Amino acid sequence: MVQPLHGFDGAFLTASAPHAPLHVGAVLILEPPIPSHHQLQELVAERLPVVPALRRRLVQVPLGLGHPLWVDDARFDLGRHLRRAALPSPGGPLELWSLVADVMGRPLDHRHPLWEMVFIEGLESGHLAIVVKIHHAAIDGVSGAEALAAFLDPSPGGRPAPAAAPWEGEPVPAAGDLLRHGLCSALRQPELALDIVVRSLAAVRQVSERRRRWREEDELEPPPVPFAAPRCVLNGPISSHRRFASAEVPMQDLQLIRARFGGTVNDVVLAAVGGALRSLLLERQALPEPSLVALVPRSTRPPTGGGEPSRTADAASGAPTHPAAAAPRRSDPSPANQVSAMVVELATHLPDPVARLAAVAAGAQRAKEQSAALPDDLVHRWAQLLVPALTAPATALSAGLRLLERLPPLCNVVVSNLPGSPVPLWCCGARLVGLYPLGPVADGIGLNVTVISYDDSLFAGLLACRDLVPDVDHLARLFAESVVELRKAAERAVPPIPGARRLH
């Protein structure tokens, strides 16, 4: 089925560059008995019908007049997307994370479906690692977690193969049809832009009034806005070289901290990231006086059963929110990226971890209110305007003027929180014992921290530009230490603390 890219799908594709490919993904660690490569291939082939996006490729619109189109790839070749790799001796975490960073730093071939899996052997533990990489234009965090669930099982015995009709690709639209599509899109742009501007002015007035009431009536500091973050060594032009590191912390520690001090588990994660960045930048003697600012994606995807949209920023509250242990469902033709975002201060100016958590929790609540004033479809419509014919010259001009070095950054770091399975999962009979999410590193923002809950742990994946954050492995250790610091404070506290804000 031919399907145009909409909203953020097209924007993520347009914003991608050879030195900054916008990939999302995950590292899966399977314990013995390890399945054979043939078994893994058969599993992927069997489950592909559940995730149609994996057999779609892009067709470009002439002259960049519109966003590209997805088409079912008539020449789809599964073997092109599955690779094997072996770690050099001794096959420890350093060798594994170095290979993961290399995989995530390499662009995908846009002539084929935008994903790949790498099966990594040679781990000193005898485990198997699987790196899954897919372009952000094809999937967002929540839908990516659901797609990953299609290849995992709730028991070692697996589950029946999904019913599937024989695969048939489709012909690429003729050049004339593509040009007509692009011209029609271009002709609609002025009308779309006028509607967006009118609605945006109304939204800005609403946000401005809300910020005025915070200052004058509530005597509270409003949350930050985009492009108001302090300049920091984490920000600037990025290279194509990546570093990756990981951390794992017990979910019960996060739940204890939340129970003692209030807020959400996501508030605890943000406060721990803030504590880790404060320690790292103090060591570098590069901590800005104002607080660092995080961009926190929020899912606007309706849950499987209908109802209100889920919010990625609240997903790790400890409840079993993710359907990874259930039978996977087929994807629908709606936009792949159904997301919004909020901007949250990480309170890196506060040395006390409990005070930092309280400030983050209060700021995150106000940031949610501020973000809610901007309709989700309005943000997507702005993204829809970013067609290649407009953005390519703007990107070149920005690079030529070195604007990333002169203007305040959009944010200092991206922090994403994804829902995961509360129960153990298996792949080809092998138990999944590690699940490290991978978020993209974008030009101007050298660090992405993505976390996911799985079983009894919270797994964190830290992907960074090697030039801006070469010590990301140290930052991962500082994140785990920041959680321990908060847990010890929680153990000393007498529950419940009067006036603690309890959201869940």
Buried (B, 14 or more C-beta within 10 A) or exposed (E): EBBBBBBBBBBBBBBBBEBBBBBBBBBBBBBEEBBEEEBBBBBBEBBBBBBBBBBBBBBBBBBBBBBBBBBBBEEBEBEEBBEEBEBEEEBEEEBBBBBBBBBBBBBBEBEBBBBBBBBBBBBEBEBBBBBBBBBBBBBBBBBBBBBBBBBBBBEEEBEEEBEEEEEEBEEBBEEEEBBBBBBEBBEEBEEBBEEBEEBBEEBEEBBEEBBEEBEEEEEBBBBBEBEEBBBBBBBBBBBBBBBBBBBBBEBEBBBBBBBBBBBBBBBBBBBBBBBBBBBBBEEEEEBBEBBBBBBBBBBBBEEEEEEEBBBBBBBBBBEEBBBBBEEBEEBEEEBBBBBBBBBBBBBBBBEEBBEBBBBBBBBBBBBBBBBBBBBBEBBBBBBBBBBBBBBEEEBEEBEEEEEBEEEEBBBBBBBBBBBBBBEBBBBBBBBBBBBBBBBBBBBBBBBBBBBBBBBEBBBBBBBBBBBBBEBBBBBBBBBBBBBBBBBEBBEEBEEEBEEBBEBB
